[in-house]
Amino acid sequence: MEPIPQAPTGATGPEAASPATAIQGATSQQATAPATNSPETAVPETAVRETTGAAATRPAAARPAAARPGGRTARTRERVLDAVASLLLEGGFDALTVDAVAARSGVHRTTVYRRWRDTGALLAASFDAAREQPWQPPDTGSLLGDLTEINRQIVAALTEEPSITRALITASFRSPAAADALRGFWSDRFTTAAVVVERAAPGADARTVLIASCAPIFYELALMRSPATDDLAERYARVGAAAVT
């Protein structure tokens, strides 16, 4: 529903609160050069052997729980996830390896292996971080207006070039862990956006209305790669609004 996950960065200001920028911010604030390794990242080489052995075979669902670390841990996470975003935009899923992320971010490879283990966990962490981005559904005074505004944010996220939104969605088809995290992202956003339906039509099935309004946008722009027309957002918002009657 809302423009999809954006890889986390230190985005601030009005855009940081919108769903579209929850994904778009990554494209404008990616790390462009590796940072100097800090003492925190200088982990014994045995950490690589430990994480590439039995630990590496653990199910993707066992990835670390999404949480907002602070201090140096937060900076490390930001550098790593910015690297994930920039690599995805440059070369897609196949360019995303733990070693490539370590090199791009400047974080010691043993630290990346220890915390994220594999590509799937890195992608899942990007979706989890997107869930942490604050987003409030619009309140325009009407259901049609609210659905149209949500759709406009989705259109913006899917049509910007390069689009981290499209890149992350595409990558999720290659990783069970990322797909699971993406489902969690959508579940969270549907729950948050339900209020636009509930205040206009109490008792209506909010999820059905939101899907009727938003899903065609993804179909048109992400799957069919159709050009975005000026009326696209409102046209499908009207379909969603009609679902309450």
Salt bridges, closest charged atoms under 4 A:
GLU2 OE1 - ARG189 NE 2.33
GLU40 OE2 - ARG115 NH2 2.29
GLU45 OE2 - ARG109 NH1 3.15
GLU90 OE1 - ARG104 NH2 2.95
ASP94 OD1 - ARG174 NH2 2.72
ASP99 OD1 - ARG109 NE 3.28
ASP128 OD2 - ARG63 NE 3.06
GLU132 OE1 - ARG68 NE 3.48
GLU132 OE2 - ARG77 NH2 2.94
ASP139 OD1 - ARG199 NH2 3.65
ASP146 OD2 - ARG199 NH2 2.90
GLU161 OE2 - ARG166 NH2 2.99
ASP180 OD2 - ARG63 NH1 3.42
ASP180 OD1 - ARG183 NH2 3.77
ASP188 OD2 - ARG189 NH1 2.82
ASP231 OD1 - ARG235 NH2 3.29
GLU234 OE2 - ARG238 NH2 2.65
